[in-house]
Amino acid sequence: MAGAGLTGVSPAVGDALLRWCDHLRALEGVSEHTLTAYRSDVAGFLGFQHQHLGDSLGLSRLAQVAPADMRAWMAHERGRGLGARSLARALSSVKAFFRWLADREGFDATHVLATRAPKFERKLPRPLSEEGAQQVIAQVDLQAMEPWIAARDAAVVTLMYACGLRISEALGLTGADLPLPESLRIRGKGGKERMVPVLPVAREAVAEYVRLCPWAPEPAAALFRGARGGALNGRLVALAMERARSALGLPATATPHALRHSFATHLLAAGGDLRAIQELLGHASLSTTQIYTAVDSARLMEVYNAAHPRA
C-alpha cells in the first residue's frame, strides 16, 4: 500500500495517508481488508476535493476544508449512486483520517468531524431459531465424505454458535489452545481480548475433531486444518453452511456469521444481561449490542401476528 497514485494530491498528503494506514495496522490491529476499504474511502475524498477546489491538495489546504466542501463531496457521492449506508462508512473513514492528521499537524478539524452522516435504516441481524441452529450443526456433521473433515466443520460451527465467535476467531485458534478450557481467551477486532465460556458441547466437538484429524496439533500451528494440512480457509466453512442450508431449506441469511447472531439473540431471549452479552461478543460499544433487543422484539411480533392474524 502506498501513497502513490493519488491524482492532484501532494506527496506530503500521500505520505500522510500511508502513515495513517501503517498506524491502524500496527497499533490498532486493523485487518488488511478493512485497511483497503479505509484507504479507498479517503483516497476518493481527496480526489474529489482536488477537483472541487481546483488546485493541488497539500496539507495546508486540507486543513482548510470547510462545511461547504464536505456537503459538496457528500452530494457528489450520492449523485453517483452511493447509498446512505456506504456514504456513512466513507464519512467515518474520512473523519478518522482527519482526526489522526489534525492531532499530528496541529490544525482544527472541527468542520470535518462535525459533519453529520446521512440517516439510514439499520438492517437487523437474521438469526436462526434454536432448532435451526442445532439442525445446521447436525447437517454439517453429515456432509463431508472424510469423517475428520465432517468433524472439523461441525467443531467450527459449534464454536461459533456455542461461544459467539467470529469465523476469524474460531479459525485463529492454535494447538496451544488445547485442550479447550472452560473459559477461552479470544483476541478479537482491534486486538481487543475477552474471556469466553466454552460449553461442554463445544469442547466435545473440538476433541472429536482432534481425535480424527490426521495431523497432530502443534502449538504454533492452526488448530483447524485444510485437506492438505494447512490452515483452514474460512470460505470452506461458508461452503459447508451453504450446503447445509440448501439441504434444510433455510434462507440465504443462514451464513456462518448468523450463528454468532443466533448466539446473542438466544442468550437475550433467555434473560441474558445486555452488558454481559456485549462482553461475550467483544463489542466495543453497547449500542452495537443493543440491536439484538430490536431483533428479539421483531421475533416477538412475528409470533404475535402468527397467533393473532388480522381478520
C-alpha positions in Angstrom: 0.0 0.0 0.0 1.5 3.3 -1.0 0.5 7.0 -1.2 1.4 7.0 -4.9 -1.4 7.0 -7.4 -3.4 9.8 -5.8 -4.1 12.4 -8.6 -3.7 16.0 -7.6 -2.5 15.3 -4.1 0.8 16.5 -2.8 3.5 13.9 -1.7 3.0 15.0 1.9 -0.7 14.2 1.8 0.0 10.8 0.1 2.6 10.1 2.7 0.2 11.0 5.5 -2.4 8.6 4.1 0.3 5.9 4.1 1.4 6.6 7.6 -2.2 6.6 8.9 -2.7 3.1 7.4 0.5 1.9 9.0 -0.7 3.3 12.3 -4.0 1.4 12.0 -2.3 -1.8 11.1 0.4 -1.7 13.7 -1.3 -0.1 16.7 -5.0 -0.9 16.3 -4.8 -4.3 14.6 -7.0 -3.3 11.7 -7.2 -6.1 9.0 -5.8 -5.6 5.5 -9.3 -6.0 4.1 -10.6 -3.1 6.3 -7.5 -1.0 5.6 -8.1 -1.3 1.8 -11.7 -0.1 2.4 -10.5 2.8 4.6 -7.8 3.9 2.1 -10.2 3.7 -0.8 -12.7 5.9 1.1 -10.1 8.6 2.0 -8.5 8.5 -1.5 -11.9 9.1 -3.1 -12.5 12.0 -0.8 -9.1 13.5 -1.5 -9.5 13.1 -5.3 -12.9 14.9 -5.2 -11.5 17.7 -3.1 -8.7 18.2 -5.6 -11.2 18.6 -8.5 -13.6 20.6 -6.3 -11.0 23.1 -5.1 -9.2 23.3 -8.4 -5.7 23.2 -7.1 -3.1 20.8 -5.8 -4.2 19.4 -2.4 -1.5 19.9 0.2 -1.6 19.6 4.0 -2.2 23.3 4.5 -5.1 23.3 2.0 -6.5 20.1 3.5 -6.6 21.8 6.9 -8.9 24.5 5.5 -11.7 22.1 4.3 -14.9 23.8 5.1 -18.5 22.6 5.7 -19.5 23.6 2.2 -16.6 21.3 0.9 -17.9 18.4 2.9 -21.5 19.0 1.7 -20.3 19.1 -1.9 -18.4 15.8 -1.5 -21.4 14.1 0.0 -23.7 15.4 -2.7 -21.3 14.2 -5.3 -21.2 10.7 -3.7 -25.0 10.5 -3.5 -25.2 11.7 -7.1 -23.1 8.9 -8.4 -25.4 6.4 -6.7 -23.7 5.7 -3.4 -26.2 4.5 -0.8 -26.7 6.2 2.6 -25.0 3.3 4.5 -21.9 3.3 2.2 -21.7 7.1 2.4 -21.8 6.9 6.2 -19.0 4.4 6.2 -16.9 6.6 3.9 -17.5 9.6 6.1 -16.4 7.6 9.1 -13.1 6.8 7.3 -12.6 10.4 6.4 -13.2 11.6 9.9 -10.8 9.0 11.3 -8.1 10.2 8.9 -8.7 13.8 9.7 -8.7 13.2 13.5 -5.3 11.5 13.2 -3.9 14.1 10.9 -5.1 17.1 12.9 -3.5 15.7 16.0 -0.2 15.4 14.3 -0.3 18.6 12.2 -1.9 20.8 14.8 -4.9 22.1 13.0 -8.6 22.3 13.9 -10.6 19.6 12.1 -14.0 20.5 13.7 -15.6 21.2 10.3 -14.9 17.7 9.1 -15.6 16.0 12.4 -18.9 17.8 12.9 -20.3 16.6 9.5 -23.4 14.6 10.1 -23.7 11.2 8.4 -26.8 10.5 6.3 -29.6 8.6 8.1 -30.2 5.1 7.1 -32.3 2.2 8.4 -30.0 -0.3 10.0 -30.7 -3.9 8.9 -31.5 -6.3 11.7 -29.4 -9.4 12.0 -31.2 -12.6 10.9 -30.6 -15.3 13.5 -31.6 -18.9 13.2 -34.1 -20.4 15.6 -32.6 -22.6 18.3 -33.9 -25.6 16.5 -32.5 -24.3 13.2 -29.0 -23.7 14.7 -29.0 -27.3 16.0 -30.1 -28.7 12.7 -27.4 -26.8 10.8 -24.7 -28.2 13.1 -26.1 -31.8 12.7 -26.3 -31.4 8.9 -22.7 -30.0 8.6 -21.5 -33.1 10.6 -23.1 -35.4 7.9 -22.0 -33.8 4.7 -18.2 -34.4 4.2 -17.0 -37.8 2.8 -14.0 -37.8 5.1 -15.0 -38.3 8.8 -12.3 -36.0 10.1 -13.4 -33.1 7.8 -17.0 -33.6 8.8 -15.9 -33.4 12.5 -13.8 -30.3 11.7 -16.7 -28.4 10.1 -19.0 -29.4 12.9 -16.5 -28.2 15.5 -16.1 -24.8 13.8 -19.8 -24.1 13.5 -20.4 -25.4 17.1 -17.8 -22.9 18.4 -19.4 -20.1 16.5 -22.9 -20.8 17.9 -22.0 -22.0 21.4 -19.4 -19.3 22.1 -20.5 -16.5 19.8 -17.1 -16.4 17.9 -16.5 -14.7 14.6 -15.3 -17.2 12.0 -11.8 -15.5 12.1 -11.7 -16.0 15.8 -12.6 -19.7 15.6 -10.0 -20.2 12.8 -7.4 -18.3 14.8 -7.2 -20.9 17.5 -4.0 -23.0 17.6 -2.8 -26.2 19.0 -1.7 -24.2 22.1 -5.4 -23.7 23.0 -5.8 -27.5 23.5 -7.4 -29.0 25.4 -10.1 -26.3 25.4 -10.6 -24.9 28.9 -13.9 -23.9 30.4 -13.1 -20.2 29.5 -11.1 -19.2 26.5 -9.2 -16.0 25.9 -10.1 -14.7 22.5 -8.4 -11.8 20.6 -11.0 -10.1 18.5 -11.1 -7.0 16.3 -8.5 -4.3 17.0 -6.6 -6.7 19.3 -9.3 -6.5 21.9 -9.2 -9.5 24.3 -12.2 -11.1 26.0 -12.9 -14.3 28.0 -15.5 -16.6 26.5 -17.0 -19.5 28.4 -16.7 -22.8 26.4 -19.7 -25.1 26.8 -19.1 -28.8 27.1 -20.7 -29.4 23.7 -18.1 -27.2 22.1 -15.2 -28.9 23.9 -16.5 -32.3 22.9 -16.9 -31.3 19.3 -13.3 -30.0 19.2 -12.0 -33.0 21.0 -13.7 -35.3 18.4 -12.1 -33.4 15.6 -8.7 -33.6 17.2 -9.1 -37.3 17.6 -9.9 -37.9 14.0 -7.6 -35.3 12.4 -4.6 -36.9 10.5 -2.3 -34.1 11.7 -1.3 -33.9 15.3 -1.9 -30.5 16.9 1.1 -28.2 17.1 1.3 -25.2 19.5 2.2 -22.7 16.8 0.0 -24.2 14.0 -3.6 -23.5 13.2 -6.0 -25.9 15.1 -8.3 -26.3 12.2 -6.6 -27.7 9.1 -7.4 -27.9 5.5 -7.3 -31.1 3.5 -3.6 -30.7 2.8 -2.7 -29.8 6.4 -2.5 -26.0 6.0 -4.7 -23.6 7.9 -8.4 -24.0 7.1 -9.8 -21.3 4.8 -12.9 -19.6 6.0 -14.5 -19.9 2.6 -14.7 -23.7 3.1 -16.8 -23.2 6.3 -19.1 -20.8 4.3 -19.5 -23.5 1.6 -20.3 -26.1 4.3 -23.0 -23.7 5.6 -24.3 -23.2 2.1 -24.8 -26.9 1.6 -26.4 -27.3 5.0 -28.9 -24.5 4.4 -29.8 -25.9 1.0 -30.4 -29.4 2.4 -32.5 -27.9 5.2 -34.4 -25.4 3.1 -33.1 -22.4 5.1 -32.8 -18.9 3.7 -29.6 -17.4 2.3 -29.2 -15.4 5.5 -28.2 -18.7 7.3 -24.5 -17.8 7.0 -21.6 -18.6 9.4 -22.0 -15.2 10.9 -25.7 -15.9 11.5 -24.6 -18.4 14.1 -23.0 -15.6 16.1 -26.2 -13.5 15.8 -28.1 -16.6 16.9 -25.9 -17.0 20.0 -26.6 -13.4 21.1 -30.3 -13.4 20.3 -30.9 -16.7 22.1 -29.0 -15.5 25.2 -31.0 -12.3 25.3 -34.3 -14.3 24.9 -33.2 -16.5 27.8 -32.9 -13.4 30.0 -29.2 -12.6 29.4 -27.9 -9.2 30.5 -27.2 -6.9 27.6 -23.9 -5.7 29.1 -22.7 -9.3 29.6 -23.6 -10.2 26.1 -21.6 -7.2 24.9 -18.6 -8.6 26.7 -19.1 -12.1 25.3 -19.3 -10.8 21.7 -16.4 -8.4 22.1 -18.4 -5.3 21.0 -16.6 -2.0 21.8 -19.9 -0.2 22.2 -23.1 -1.2 23.9 -25.0 0.4 21.1 -23.8 -2.3 18.7 -25.1 -5.0 21.0 -28.5 -3.2 21.6 -29.5 -4.1 18.0 -30.3 -7.6 19.4 -33.1 -6.1 21.6 -34.7 -5.0 18.3 -34.3 -8.5 16.9 -35.9 -10.0 19.9 -38.8 -7.6 19.7 -39.2 -8.3 16.0 -39.4 -12.0 16.6 -42.0 -11.5 19.3 -44.2 -9.5 16.9 -43.8 -12.3 14.3 -45.1 -14.8 16.8 -47.9 -12.5 17.9 -49.0 -11.8 14.3 -49.0 -15.5 13.5 -51.1 -16.4 16.6 -53.5 -13.5 16.1 -53.9 -13.0 12.3 -56.0 -10.0 11.2 -59.5 -10.7 10.0 
